[in-house]
Amino acid sequence: MNYGCGSCGPRGFYGGTLEHLKIEDKLMKFFNTNDALVYSYGNNVITSIIPVYGGVGDVIIVDECCNYPIQLGCRLAKKAKVIKFKHNDIEDLKKQVAEAKKTLVFPNKISIVTEGVFQCDYSISPLKEISELRSSNVLLIVDDSLGVGAIGATLKGSMEYAGLTMNDIDILSGSLEFVCDTIGGFVVGKYSVIDKQRLFGAGYIFSASAPTFSCTAACIALDAFEKNGVDMGIRIREQRNKFNQLMQEKAKNIQIIGNDSTPYVLLNCEGKNEEIVKALREKGYFVVLQQHLDEDWCQNKYIRLCVGKDFTQDKMIEFINILSNY
């Protein structure tokens, strides 16, 4: 460790170190693009990005079930018009884009904002179809905090899962706090798009830079994805398939929510979720009930679970036996 926690200054003043440049270089290579930035806090990334592209006359079209940091970014883009489209409904999105184009005046733009893997229900966005709506005045901004490191053939996330590259997405952001076992967040894309955040991204300009040890940890995670991503992805899918099979055999009364390609699971047993969480915690399982602020667009109260590599079959059976009592 050469830098400790860093200088506690913003990147543009005296907070930049070689460790920040190293992780940004790795991100560019990992996603095969020509610019990247790291932020000190995961939620700050997408919250800071959206207002940069939401000026007077601009239109932001956002999925109605997007996470709270996206919602907050839309609220901070006070000068832009914000429109919600139905969750993962490509036809409704096409309709909203067509309507917005009728009143759009050059050089204003439309920004389509969505998640790769949604925190509210662990569904996966139809990015391939959405990317086809891009044009010179329509940008696609994707927050893939839950996708990177979890899905895709080499764990590059929802973009790779959909068969896309960074040529199909204008801005890809994410938190390093879900899969990468560190703190902070990132954004990648073309230089012409990302450089604008160096000048106007509030979370980048005014926040202290990411601690250098968190950058080092992120580098280690990306190295692991590069070296073992294929095998890690196979193990993730095997674990999820095993869990689904055992649930179907032993706990049919519990509803499983979320795309089977991810390690993330939401469980629901109407009226009994709090009781189930308490019983599982007493047995040493770390599960939580979804919590939301009052102004959050999504108010689901499901049980959240991640089926990780350490969730052995014996532990799965014990876990599911508890669920089978409900």
C-alpha positions as a printed Julia matrix, in Angstrom:
326×3 Matrix{Float64}:
   0.0     0.0     0.0
   1.71    3.16   -1.2
  -0.96    5.8    -0.68
  -3.01    4.9     2.41
  -6.49    6.41    2.26
  -5.51    9.17   -0.16
  -5.51   12.93    0.25
  -9.26   13.38    0.93
  -9.33   15.94   -1.88
 -11.35   15.93   -5.14
  -9.72   14.56   -8.28
  -9.49   17.95   -9.97
  -7.64   19.53   -7.07
  -5.13   17.25   -5.29
  -7.02   13.95   -4.92
  -5.73   12.11   -7.99
  -3.14    9.32   -7.63
  -1.61    6.66   -9.84
  -4.02    4.14   -8.3
  -6.98    6.07   -9.72
  -5.39    6.12  -13.16
  -4.61    2.4   -12.9
  -8.19    1.34  -12.17
  -9.52    3.65  -14.9
  -7.11    2.09  -17.37
  -8.27   -1.38  -16.36
 -11.9    -0.37  -16.76
 -11.22    0.94  -20.27
  -9.54   -2.32  -21.26
 -12.19   -4.5   -19.58
 -15.06   -2.77  -21.4
 -13.04   -1.99  -24.55
 -13.71    1.75  -24.56
 -11.52    4.84  -24.51
 -12.45    6.68  -21.31
 -13.41    5.91  -17.71
 -13.85    7.64  -14.37
 -14.03    6.29  -10.82
 -16.15    7.88   -8.13
 -15.72    7.58   -4.37
 -19.27    6.36   -3.69
 -21.31    3.99   -5.82
 -24.65    5.79   -5.57
 -23.02    9.09   -6.54
 -22.2     7.91  -10.05
 -25.55    7.68  -11.81
 -26.98   10.44   -9.59
 -24.24   12.75  -10.91
 -24.4    11.59  -14.53
 -28.07   12.28  -15.23
 -28.07   16.05  -14.47
 -25.05   16.51  -16.77
 -27.22   15.45  -19.71
 -30.44   17.05  -18.41
 -30.3    20.73  -19.27
 -32.98   23.15  -20.49
 -34.87   21.57  -23.39
 -33.46   18.08  -22.82
 -35.72   15.07  -22.18
 -34.97   12.17  -19.84
 -37.0     9.0   -20.41
 -36.57    6.58  -17.52
 -37.9     3.15  -16.58
 -40.57    3.49  -13.89
 -38.9     0.83  -11.72
 -35.35    2.25  -11.72
 -33.35    2.34   -8.48
 -33.35    5.28   -6.08
 -29.99    6.8    -7.22
 -31.45    7.08  -10.74
 -34.62    8.62   -9.35
 -32.55   11.13   -7.38
 -30.53   11.98  -10.51
 -33.78   12.69  -12.36
 -34.93   14.98   -9.55
 -31.62   16.87   -9.66
 -31.99   17.38  -13.42
 -34.51   20.11  -12.68
 -34.15   21.86  -16.02
 -34.99   18.78  -18.1
 -38.33   17.14  -18.75
 -38.51   13.7   -17.09
 -40.82   11.03  -18.52
 -41.31    7.53  -17.11
 -41.99    4.53  -19.35
 -43.57    1.25  -18.28
 -41.18   -1.24  -16.73
 -39.18   -3.09  -19.42
 -41.93   -2.25  -21.96
 -40.11   -1.58  -25.23
 -43.31   -0.58  -27.07
 -44.16    2.07  -24.5
 -40.55    3.33  -24.65
 -40.73    3.62  -28.44
 -43.93    5.63  -28.07
 -42.38    7.99  -25.5
 -39.25    8.54  -27.62
 -41.34    9.28  -30.72
 -43.47   11.8   -28.79
 -40.4    13.5   -27.28
 -38.75   13.87  -30.7
 -41.69   15.92  -31.96
 -40.82   18.83  -29.66
 -37.04   18.37  -29.48
 -34.98   21.28  -30.79
 -31.3    21.0   -31.77
 -28.91   20.71  -29.95
 -31.06   19.23  -27.15
 -31.05   15.49  -26.6
 -33.16   12.64  -25.28
 -31.51   10.42  -22.65
 -32.96    6.94  -22.14
 -32.04    5.82  -18.63
 -32.41    2.26  -17.38
 -30.78   -0.36  -15.2
 -29.11   -3.5   -16.55
 -30.35   -5.69  -13.7
 -33.1    -4.0   -11.71
 -32.74   -3.76   -7.96
 -36.51   -3.74   -7.43
 -37.27   -7.12   -9.01
 -33.94   -8.49  -10.35
 -35.28   -8.53  -13.91
 -32.92   -7.85  -16.83
 -33.49   -4.9   -19.13
 -34.08   -5.61  -22.87
 -30.97   -3.62  -23.77
 -30.68   -4.94  -27.32
 -34.07   -3.55  -28.28
 -33.5    -0.32  -26.35
 -30.11    0.25  -28.0
 -31.82    0.24  -31.4
 -33.55    3.5   -30.44
 -30.22    5.37  -30.19
 -29.44    8.11  -32.68
 -27.47   11.35  -32.9
 -29.92   12.99  -30.48
 -30.91    9.95  -28.38
 -28.44    8.71  -25.76
 -28.6     5.43  -23.84
 -27.45    5.56  -20.2
 -27.29    2.24  -18.32
 -26.63    1.69  -14.62
 -25.33   -1.88  -14.42
 -24.41   -1.99  -10.73
 -25.91   -5.48  -10.31
 -24.91   -6.8   -13.73
 -21.14   -6.33  -13.91
 -19.44   -9.3   -12.27
 -22.68  -11.29  -12.12
 -23.93  -12.0   -15.66
 -22.57  -12.24  -19.17
 -20.25  -14.88  -20.64
 -17.18  -13.17  -19.14
 -19.04  -11.24  -16.4
 -19.09   -7.94  -18.28
 -22.71   -7.54  -17.25
 -26.02   -6.84  -18.93
 -24.39   -5.37  -22.02
 -22.55   -8.62  -22.73
 -25.62  -10.67  -21.75
 -27.59   -8.84  -24.47
 -24.86   -9.43  -27.06
 -23.86   -5.76  -27.15
 -20.6    -3.81  -26.87
 -19.78   -0.28  -25.79
 -20.47    0.76  -29.39
 -24.15    0.16  -28.59
 -24.32    2.1   -25.3
 -23.36    5.72  -24.74
 -22.75    5.62  -20.99
 -22.34    2.57  -18.76
 -22.06    3.12  -15.03
 -21.99    0.9   -11.99
 -21.22    0.54   -8.33
 -18.16   -1.39   -7.18
 -19.97   -2.14   -3.92
 -22.1    -5.11   -4.95
 -19.88   -7.68   -6.66
 -16.37   -6.19   -6.46
 -16.08   -6.21   -2.65
 -14.93   -2.61   -2.38
 -16.38    0.91   -2.33
 -16.9     3.47   -5.05
 -18.29    3.39   -8.54
 -17.34    3.85  -12.2
 -18.53    5.15  -15.52
 -17.18    4.21  -18.96
 -17.82    5.36  -22.51
 -16.34    7.43  -25.3
 -14.04   10.31  -24.34
 -16.38   12.92  -25.8
 -19.17   11.77  -23.47
 -17.24   10.94  -20.3
 -15.04   14.07  -20.33
 -18.14   16.2   -19.84
 -18.46   14.69  -16.35
 -14.99   15.92  -15.41
 -16.37   19.43  -15.86
 -19.97   19.07  -14.65
 -20.39   15.83  -12.65
 -21.12   17.01   -9.09
 -20.1    13.74   -7.43
 -16.78   13.81   -9.28
 -15.98   17.51   -8.88
 -16.99   18.15   -5.28
 -16.47   14.79   -3.55
 -13.16   13.55   -2.15
 -11.58   11.04   -4.5
 -11.99    7.32   -3.88
  -9.59    5.92   -1.25
  -6.63    4.38   -3.03
  -7.05    1.02   -1.26
 -10.55    0.74   -2.77
  -9.06    1.32   -6.24
  -6.52   -1.45   -5.6
  -9.3    -3.82   -4.49
 -11.29   -3.0    -7.63
  -8.22   -3.78   -9.76
  -7.97   -7.2    -8.11
 -11.65   -7.87   -8.82
 -11.3    -6.9   -12.5
  -8.19   -9.08  -12.8
 -10.23  -12.0   -11.43
 -13.01  -11.37  -13.96
 -10.46  -11.18  -16.79
  -8.68  -14.37  -15.74
 -11.54  -16.54  -14.46
 -14.7   -14.8   -15.67
 -15.95  -17.69  -17.79
 -15.55  -20.27  -15.01
 -16.97  -17.9   -12.4
 -20.01  -17.27  -14.58
 -20.62  -20.99  -15.04
 -20.46  -21.54  -11.26
 -22.9   -18.69  -10.65
 -25.44  -20.19  -13.05
 -24.97  -23.69  -11.62
 -25.58  -22.38   -8.1
 -28.75  -20.57   -9.15
 -30.09  -23.61  -11.03
 -29.42  -25.83   -8.03
 -31.22  -23.39   -5.73
 -34.24  -23.15   -8.05
 -34.48  -26.95   -8.28
 -34.41  -27.41   -4.49
 -36.97  -24.64   -4.01
 -39.35  -26.3    -6.46
 -38.98  -29.6    -4.63
 -39.27  -28.4    -1.04
 -40.77  -24.9    -0.83
 -43.45  -24.59   -3.5
 -45.44  -22.04   -1.47
 -42.64  -19.46   -1.73
 -42.68  -17.25   -4.81
 -39.28  -16.82   -6.52
 -38.84  -13.44   -8.24
 -35.99  -12.41  -10.53
 -34.24  -13.55  -13.69
 -32.69  -17.03  -13.37
 -29.49  -15.85  -15.07
 -28.49  -13.77  -12.03
 -27.37  -14.88   -8.56
 -29.9   -12.48   -7.03
 -33.2   -13.79   -5.69
 -36.31  -12.19   -4.24
 -38.58  -14.44   -2.18
 -42.2   -13.72   -1.31
 -44.68  -15.44    0.95
 -47.63  -13.07    1.24
 -47.97  -11.66    4.75
 -45.14  -13.77    6.2
 -41.95  -12.18    4.85
 -40.95  -10.45    8.1
 -41.48  -13.66   10.06
 -39.38  -15.63    7.57
 -36.51  -13.11    7.71
 -36.48  -13.34   11.52
 -36.39  -17.16   11.42
 -33.57  -17.24    8.85
 -31.47  -14.71   10.75
 -31.8   -16.76   13.93
 -30.18  -19.59   12.01
 -27.32  -17.37   10.85
 -28.47  -16.52    7.32
 -27.99  -12.93    6.23
 -31.21  -12.02    4.44
 -32.98   -8.67    4.43
 -36.4    -7.35    3.62
 -36.49   -4.7     0.91
 -36.69   -1.2     2.37
 -37.68    1.99    0.56
 -37.92    5.71    1.19
 -41.47    7.07    1.06
 -40.79    8.84   -2.25
 -39.32    5.74   -3.92
 -41.19    4.78   -7.09
 -41.04    1.09   -6.13
 -42.37   -0.14   -2.78
 -41.85   -3.94   -2.95
 -41.28   -5.68    0.4
 -39.69   -8.94   -0.72
 -36.9   -10.95    0.91
 -33.51  -10.3    -0.71
 -30.95  -13.07   -1.15
 -27.77  -13.63   -3.16
 -26.92  -17.22   -4.08
 -23.13  -16.97   -3.84
 -20.38  -19.54   -4.29
 -20.21  -20.27   -0.54
 -23.89  -21.22   -0.45
 -23.23  -24.98   -0.45
 -25.89  -27.58   -1.15
 -26.06  -28.52    2.55
 -26.65  -24.88    3.46
 -29.22  -24.55    0.69
 -31.13  -27.58    2.01
 -31.11  -26.21    5.57
 -32.19  -22.79    4.3
 -35.02  -24.2     2.19
 -36.18  -26.51    4.99
 -36.84  -23.38    7.05
 -38.81  -21.88    4.16
 -40.84  -25.07    3.76
 -42.5   -24.39    7.13
 -44.37  -21.43    5.64
